[in-house]
Amino acid sequence: MKKYGLILLLILGISCTTTKKAGLLPEDQILVTRQYVGNFIDYRHTEPEKFGDPHIIWIKTTMDSTYGKISAYSKKCEFSVGDKIYLKRTFITPGVFGHWEYQIENGNNVWYRISEFQYGNKILAQSWF
């Protein structure tokens, strides 16, 4: 009887020991859906170059202090100076296949869809994550 008690105690002791979880990410880093890009400073509007092209706004934040790094589709920007701005991605499934859509938003339900390319060097917005 003492042998069984000792074996049971040994099994319980081994199962309750802490182990190092190698290779696992912390829970908040597994799936990043929003990334802070700075506080809103200002924006500029660009008219379409030809008929059918979209209106673009260029957003300046405390982390990207030059125009041309963050662009979105809109005629005007309703962010307030000092708003915390986040880049958010969502998976959209309009049909059989889905795709990632990126938007820039503040915490007050104001958001704009990110344009597909950065100004000048034509880098896809997907490279931000």
C-alpha positions in Angstrom: 0.0 0.0 0.0 2.9 2.4 0.8 4.4 1.6 -2.6 1.2 2.7 -4.4 1.0 5.8 -2.3 4.6 6.7 -3.1 4.1 6.1 -6.8 0.9 8.2 -6.8 2.7 11.0 -5.0 5.6 10.8 -7.4 3.2 11.0 -10.5 1.3 13.9 -9.0 4.6 15.7 -8.2 5.9 15.3 -11.8 2.6 16.4 -13.4 2.4 19.5 -11.3 6.0 20.8 -12.0 6.4 23.9 -14.1 7.9 23.4 -17.6 9.5 25.8 -19.9 7.4 26.3 -23.1 10.1 26.6 -25.8 9.1 28.1 -29.1 5.7 29.4 -28.1 4.7 33.1 -28.4 3.0 34.9 -25.6 -0.8 35.0 -26.1 -0.9 38.7 -27.1 1.7 38.2 -29.9 0.0 35.2 -31.7 -2.3 37.3 -33.9 -1.7 41.1 -34.2 -4.8 42.8 -35.6 -4.0 46.4 -34.6 -0.7 48.3 -34.6 -0.1 51.7 -33.1 1.3 54.1 -35.7 1.5 57.3 -33.6 -0.6 60.3 -32.6 -2.3 62.2 -35.5 -0.6 65.5 -36.4 -2.0 66.6 -39.8 -3.1 65.4 -43.3 -3.0 66.5 -46.9 -5.5 65.8 -49.6 -4.5 64.8 -53.2 -7.0 65.2 -56.0 -7.3 62.4 -58.6 -4.9 62.7 -61.5 -7.4 61.4 -64.0 -11.1 60.6 -64.0 -11.9 57.5 -62.0 -8.9 57.6 -59.7 -9.6 57.9 -56.0 -9.1 60.8 -53.7 -6.1 60.2 -51.4 -5.2 61.6 -48.0 -1.7 61.6 -46.7 -1.5 61.2 -42.9 1.3 62.6 -40.7 1.7 61.1 -37.2 4.3 61.4 -34.4 6.0 58.2 -35.6 5.9 59.0 -39.3 6.5 62.8 -39.5 6.7 63.0 -43.3 3.8 62.8 -45.7 3.7 59.9 -48.0 4.2 56.9 -45.6 0.6 56.5 -44.7 -2.1 57.1 -47.3 -5.8 56.3 -47.3 -8.8 56.7 -49.6 -10.8 59.8 -48.7 -11.5 63.4 -49.5 -11.1 64.7 -46.0 -9.8 63.4 -42.7 -11.9 63.6 -39.5 -9.1 62.6 -37.1 -8.4 65.2 -34.4 -4.9 66.4 -33.5 -3.5 64.1 -30.8 -5.7 61.1 -31.6 -4.0 57.8 -31.2 -3.9 56.2 -34.6 -3.8 52.5 -35.3 -3.3 50.4 -38.4 -5.8 47.5 -38.4 -6.1 44.5 -40.7 -9.2 42.4 -41.2 -9.8 39.3 -43.4 -12.5 39.9 -45.9 -14.2 37.0 -47.8 -16.3 38.6 -50.6 -16.6 35.3 -52.4 -14.8 32.0 -52.5 -11.4 33.4 -51.7 -10.6 36.1 -49.1 -8.0 38.8 -48.7 -6.6 41.1 -46.1 -7.9 44.6 -46.0 -6.0 47.3 -44.1 -7.5 50.4 -42.5 -6.3 53.3 -40.3 -8.4 54.2 -37.3 -8.6 56.0 -34.1 -10.4 54.8 -30.9 -13.6 56.8 -31.8 -15.0 54.8 -34.7 -13.4 57.0 -37.4 -11.6 54.8 -39.9 -10.3 55.0 -43.5 -9.2 52.2 -45.9 -5.5 52.2 -46.5 -4.4 52.8 -50.1 -2.6 49.8 -51.6 0.8 51.5 -52.1 3.0 53.9 -50.3 3.9 57.1 -52.2 7.1 56.9 -54.4 8.5 53.5 -53.7 5.3 51.5 -54.3 5.7 49.2 -51.3 2.6 47.2 -50.5 0.8 48.0 -47.2 0.9 44.4 -46.2 4.6 44.8 -45.4 3.7 46.9 -42.3 2.8 43.8 -40.3 
